[in-house]
Amino acid sequence: MPKLLLIKHSFALIREDKLYSAIYIAGTAVAIASAMVIAIVLHTMVADIAPEVNRSRTLYLSSTYHHDLQTENSNLLSETTYGDFSDTALDSCFRQMESVELATGVEEKNFTICDEKYENVMNVTAIGCDPDFFRLYEFTFLEGRPFSEKEYKDGERVCVISEKIDKKMGHIDTLLDPDEDLRYHVVGVVKTVSSLIKDATADIYIPREPWTMSGVPSYYGYLKTRILLREGYSYRDFVNELEPRRQHYNAILHSQHGDWSDMEVTVKSHFLKELNFFSYNEPTLANRAKTLIPPALLVLLFLLLPAINLSGMVTNRMEARRAEMGIRKAFGAKRRTLLNEVIHENLVLTLCGGVVGWGLSVLFIKAVSNSRIFIDMFRAGRQLNYEPILNFQMYFTPTLFLIAFLCCAVLNLMAALIPAWRSLRKPIVESLNQKR
């Protein structure tokens, strides 16, 4: 039977038993929706989504300093300091590495802004950054531009604000910080970044002050350092290139202090920074696979349970159609032809359920996006205002939808084929006498 006729026949069977079809589609939709909710959340956390389009090549660095010193009583005192890096580390180390395309240091804080009349006062989330920040993240500029290298080095009071702040402040060109009595000139307006993209989201972006320890060329500081790897370089290339530089710096520390000092650098990929089910740092394929085991098992559970329930429905339906199948077999219909009809009917129902399930997953995420659990998953510690803007790129994930749909289709086919095969194997006479 041609494919088109099989599909038409499948729709005819669906219309014939509307209750069965509705239950089947609903069961498949719930399974797909449950799996897609998990997939969309994971996708939003780790995929390259604007403006964080370089997540797959971004590394996040932190430091640990161990220092042993002799006290006046000749006792050995050990100190451990956890922190980040200074501009000295950025300029003298990271930006000089062959594997690094750019390095940026970020300060995150909250402060108050108002207009020049000291009205319209607002508490905002701010990111203090350097020009490389706007090369790492691809913001959509609605007006103006990012601040320049010259403005940053000269310490000019300029800023880039989000569209939300621009509208609330009445499209003004100057913002005031009443607490510090500082005046910022607005040089650019960017499209508001969703709070779900938490590393790049802020209300206002300002040039940070260079962070160095006075008189001491120290790598220690408070700048949250983010590295963009060059194309073709990996996490392992960066770590291998960094190690001799780290050892050289430790030798300098020892020569300066005369005591044992050691700086350790923790390097995390974006994938393992966000999905921290286990304490992996290196983004190897094995580590990624192990990290995805918990959500994968949860997705499989959501897909498997409805398939088991649908198997019982298909069994009852095939039992009800045994007489029909017996008559068709008596008139020469082959078992393969009848199985093809069952497969196509199942695929049509699964496809309808998949489309409905995808829509349900989007509606569900929008409905819970302001819930406490959802906020805790995505909200950065500095954020004052939480705006879970969902754009098309976040919830329309063709690859993930296709994977979830194929898994559901396979499970549903197994649930349909097993009872169908058992029913079609029964002798024609037994099938014809079923309802007698």
C-alpha positions in Angstrom: 0.0 0.0 0.0 1.5 3.4 -1.0 2.6 5.6 1.9 0.1 8.3 1.2 -2.8 5.8 1.4 -1.4 4.4 4.6 -1.4 7.9 6.2 -4.9 8.6 4.9 -6.0 5.2 6.3 -4.3 6.1 9.7 -6.3 9.3 9.9 -9.5 7.5 9.1 -8.8 5.0 11.9 -8.1 7.9 14.3 -11.4 9.6 13.4 -13.2 6.3 13.8 -12.1 5.9 17.5 -11.9 9.5 18.8 -11.7 8.6 22.5 -8.8 6.2 22.0 -7.0 8.7 19.8 -7.5 11.5 22.2 -6.2 9.4 25.2 -3.2 8.2 23.1 -2.3 11.8 22.0 -2.7 13.1 25.5 -0.5 10.4 27.0 2.2 11.0 24.4 1.9 14.8 24.9 2.4 14.5 28.6 5.5 12.3 28.1 7.0 14.7 25.5 6.2 17.8 27.6 7.9 16.3 30.7 11.0 15.4 28.7 11.0 18.7 26.9 10.8 20.8 30.1 14.0 19.1 31.3 15.6 19.5 27.9 14.7 23.2 27.6 16.0 24.0 31.1 19.3 22.2 30.3 19.5 23.9 26.9 19.0 27.3 28.4 21.7 26.6 31.0 24.5 25.4 28.7 23.8 26.1 25.0 25.2 29.0 23.0 22.3 31.5 23.3 22.6 35.2 22.6 24.3 37.2 24.0 26.2 34.3 25.6 27.0 32.9 22.1 30.5 31.7 23.1 29.6 29.4 26.1 31.2 26.4 24.5 34.6 28.2 24.3 34.3 30.1 27.6 36.3 29.1 30.7 35.7 30.5 34.2 38.7 30.9 36.5 39.2 31.2 40.3 42.2 30.9 42.5 43.4 29.5 45.8 46.5 30.8 47.6 48.3 28.6 50.1 50.9 30.4 52.3 53.1 29.1 55.1 54.9 31.5 57.4 57.0 31.3 60.5 55.6 33.0 63.6 57.6 34.7 66.3 57.5 31.4 68.3 58.9 29.5 65.3 55.5 27.8 64.8 54.4 27.1 61.2 51.2 28.9 60.3 49.4 27.9 57.2 46.9 30.3 55.5 44.6 29.6 52.6 42.9 32.3 50.7 40.2 31.8 48.1 39.6 34.6 45.5 39.9 35.7 41.9 42.4 37.6 39.9 43.8 41.1 39.3 44.5 43.1 36.2 48.1 42.1 36.5 47.1 38.4 36.0 44.9 39.4 33.1 47.6 41.4 31.3 50.8 39.6 32.3 49.4 36.0 32.1 46.1 35.2 30.5 46.2 37.7 27.6 49.7 36.6 26.7 48.7 32.9 26.2 48.5 31.5 22.7 45.3 29.5 23.5 43.4 32.6 24.7 41.5 34.8 22.3 40.5 37.3 25.0 40.3 37.6 28.8 37.9 39.8 30.7 37.6 40.6 34.4 34.2 41.4 35.9 33.0 43.0 39.1 29.3 42.5 40.0 27.5 44.9 42.3 24.3 46.6 43.1 23.8 50.4 43.4 21.3 53.2 43.1 20.8 55.4 40.0 18.5 58.4 39.3 18.1 61.2 36.8 19.7 64.6 37.0 16.9 66.0 39.0 17.4 63.3 41.7 14.0 61.9 40.8 13.0 58.5 39.5 15.4 56.6 41.9 16.0 53.0 41.1 18.1 50.1 42.6 19.9 48.3 39.8 22.2 45.4 39.1 25.5 46.5 37.6 28.4 44.8 36.0 31.8 46.6 36.0 33.7 45.4 33.1 36.4 46.1 30.4 35.9 46.4 26.6 36.7 42.7 26.1 33.4 41.9 27.9 31.5 43.2 24.9 33.6 41.0 22.6 32.9 37.9 24.7 29.1 38.6 24.8 27.3 39.6 21.6 24.7 42.2 22.9 22.1 43.6 20.6 22.6 47.4 20.6 19.4 49.3 20.0 21.2 52.6 20.3 24.8 53.7 20.5 27.8 51.5 21.1 29.9 49.8 23.9 32.4 52.0 25.6 35.8 52.2 24.0 39.2 51.1 25.1 40.2 54.7 25.4 37.2 55.6 27.6 38.0 52.6 29.8 41.7 53.4 30.2 41.0 57.1 30.8 38.5 56.2 33.5 35.7 58.1 31.9 32.2 57.9 33.5 30.3 56.2 30.7 27.8 53.4 30.8 25.7 51.1 28.7 22.2 50.5 29.9 19.5 47.9 29.2 16.4 48.8 27.2 14.3 48.3 30.4 16.2 51.0 32.3 16.2 53.3 29.3 12.4 53.2 29.2 12.0 53.6 32.9 14.4 56.5 33.1 12.7 58.3 30.1 15.5 57.9 27.5 17.9 60.2 29.3 21.5 60.7 28.3 23.0 61.0 31.8 22.5 58.9 34.9 23.5 59.8 38.5 24.8 57.6 41.3 23.5 59.6 44.3 25.4 57.5 46.9 28.8 58.3 45.3 27.8 61.5 43.7 28.9 60.2 40.3 27.6 61.1 36.8 27.5 58.6 34.0 27.1 59.4 30.3 25.0 56.8 28.5 26.8 55.7 25.3 24.7 52.7 24.4 21.4 50.9 25.0 21.2 47.1 24.7 18.3 44.8 24.4 17.4 43.6 27.9 19.0 40.3 28.6 16.9 37.6 30.2 17.7 36.7 33.8 17.9 33.1 32.5 21.2 34.1 30.8 22.7 35.0 34.2 26.4 35.6 33.4 25.6 38.5 31.0 22.5 40.0 32.5 22.5 43.4 34.2 20.7 46.7 34.2 23.8 48.8 33.6 27.3 48.1 32.4 30.1 50.4 33.5 33.9 50.6 33.1 35.4 49.0 36.2 38.4 50.5 37.9 41.7 48.6 37.2 42.3 46.2 40.2 46.0 45.9 41.3 47.6 45.7 44.7 49.6 48.9 45.3 53.3 48.3 44.7 53.0 44.5 44.4 52.7 42.7 41.1 50.2 40.2 42.5 47.9 37.9 40.5 45.5 37.9 43.4 42.4 40.1 43.1 38.6 40.2 43.1 37.9 40.1 39.3 35.8 37.3 38.2 37.9 36.1 35.2 36.4 34.7 32.0 38.5 33.3 29.2 37.5 32.8 25.6 39.5 30.1 23.9 40.7 30.5 20.4 39.1 28.3 17.8 40.8 25.0 17.6 42.1 25.1 21.2 40.7 23.0 24.1 40.4 23.1 27.8 43.4 20.8 28.1 45.5 23.1 25.8 44.8 26.0 28.1 45.6 24.1 31.3 48.9 22.7 29.8 49.9 26.2 28.7 49.0 27.7 32.0 50.9 25.3 34.2 54.5 26.6 33.6 53.2 30.2 34.1 51.7 29.2 37.4 54.9 27.5 38.5 56.9 30.6 37.5 54.6 32.8 39.5 54.9 30.5 42.5 58.7 30.9 42.3 58.3 34.6 42.3 56.1 34.4 45.4 58.7 32.3 47.1 61.6 34.7 46.3 59.6 37.7 47.5 58.3 36.2 50.8 60.9 33.6 51.6 58.2 31.2 52.7 56.4 28.5 50.9 53.6 29.9 48.7 51.5 28.3 46.1 48.8 29.6 43.8 46.3 27.1 42.4 44.0 27.9 39.5 40.5 26.3 39.2 39.3 26.2 35.6 35.7 25.3 34.7 33.9 25.1 31.4 30.5 26.6 31.2 28.9 23.2 30.8 30.3 21.9 34.1 29.9 25.2 35.9 26.2 25.1 35.4 25.6 21.3 35.6 27.4 20.6 38.8 25.9 17.2 39.7 29.4 16.0 40.2 32.7 17.8 41.0 34.2 17.6 37.6 36.2 20.5 36.1 37.6 19.0 32.8 35.0 19.0 30.1 35.9 15.6 28.6 33.2 13.6 26.8 33.2 11.1 29.6 32.6 13.8 32.2 29.9 15.4 30.2 28.2 12.1 29.7 28.3 11.3 33.5 26.9 14.7 34.3 24.0 14.1 32.0 23.1 10.7 33.5 20.7 12.1 36.2 18.6 14.2 33.8 18.8 11.5 31.1 17.4 8.9 33.5 14.6 11.3 34.5 13.7 11.9 30.9 13.7 8.2 30.2 11.4 7.7 33.2 9.0 10.3 31.9 8.9 8.7 28.5 8.7 5.1 29.6 5.8 5.3 32.1 3.3 6.6 29.5 4.5 4.0 27.0 3.7 1.2 29.4 0.2 2.6 29.9 -0.3 3.0 26.2 0.8 -0.6 25.6 -2.3 -1.8 27.6 -4.5 0.5 25.5 -3.0 -0.9 22.2 -3.5 -4.4 23.5 -7.2 -3.8 24.2 -7.6 -2.1 20.8 -5.9 -4.9 18.9 -8.2 -7.4 20.7 -11.2 -5.4 19.6 -9.9 -5.5 16.0 -9.0 -9.2 15.9 -12.1 -10.1 13.9 -11.4 -7.3 11.4 -7.8 -8.4 11.0 -9.0 -12.1 10.6 -11.3 -11.1 7.7 -8.6 -9.1 6.0 -6.1 -11.9 6.4 -8.8 -14.3 4.9 -9.0 -12.1 1.8 -5.2 -12.2 1.4 -3.9 -9.3 3.4 -0.3 -9.9 4.4 0.8 -9.7 8.0 3.5 -7.1 7.0 0.8 -4.9 5.4 -1.3 -5.0 8.6 1.7 -4.2 10.7 2.6 -1.3 8.5 -0.9 0.1 9.1 -0.4 -0.2 12.9 3.0 1.5 12.6 1.7 4.4 10.6 -1.3 4.9 12.8 1.1 4.9 15.8 3.5 7.4 14.2 0.7 9.8 13.2 -0.7 9.7 16.8 2.8 10.2 18.2 3.5 13.1 15.9 0.3 14.8 17.0 1.2 14.1 20.6 4.7 15.5 20.1 3.4 18.8 18.7 0.9 19.2 21.6 3.6 18.1 24.1 6.1 20.8 22.8 3.4 23.4 23.2 2.6 22.2 26.7 6.3 22.3 27.7 6.6 26.0 26.6 3.4 26.9 28.5 4.5 25.1 31.6 7.9 26.8 31.7 6.2 30.2 31.2 3.8 29.4 34.0 6.5 28.4 36.5 9.2 30.8 35.4 8.5 33.1 38.5 8.3 30.2 41.0 10.9 30.0 43.7 12.5 26.8 42.5 12.9 28.1 38.9 14.3 31.4 40.2 16.9 29.6 42.4 18.0 27.6 39.4 18.8 30.7 37.3 19.1 33.8 39.4 22.6 35.1 40.0 23.4 36.2 43.5 23.7 39.8 42.6 20.4 40.2 40.8 17.8 42.5 42.3 15.2 42.1 39.7 14.3 38.8 38.1 13.0 38.9 34.5 12.7 35.4 33.0 12.4 36.5 29.4 11.8 33.5 27.2 12.9 34.0 23.6 12.4 31.7 20.7 16.0 30.4 20.7 15.5 29.1 24.2 12.5 26.9 23.9 12.6 26.0 20.2 15.4 23.4 20.2 15.0 21.3 17.1 17.7 18.8 18.1 16.5 18.2 21.6 12.8 18.0 20.4 13.8 15.5 17.7 15.7 13.4 20.2 12.8 13.4 22.7 10.4 12.7 19.9 12.4 9.8 18.5 12.8 8.3 21.9 9.1 8.6 22.5 8.3 7.2 19.0 10.5 4.2 19.6 9.0 3.4 23.0 5.5 3.9 21.6 6.2 1.7 18.6 7.5 -1.0 20.9 4.4 -0.6 23.0 2.2 -1.0 19.9 4.1 -3.6 17.9 4.4 -6.2 20.6 0.6 -6.6 21.2 -0.1 -6.1 17.4 2.4 -8.8 16.5 1.0 -11.2 19.1 -2.5 -10.6 17.8 -1.7 -11.0 14.1 0.1 -14.3 14.8 -3.1 -16.0 16.0 -4.8 -18.3 13.4 -7.4 -16.7 11.1 -10.2 -19.0 12.4 -9.5 -18.0 16.0 -9.7 -14.3 15.0 -12.9 -14.8 13.1 -14.6 -16.6 16.0 -13.5 -14.1 18.6 -16.9 -12.4 18.9 -19.1 -15.4 18.4 
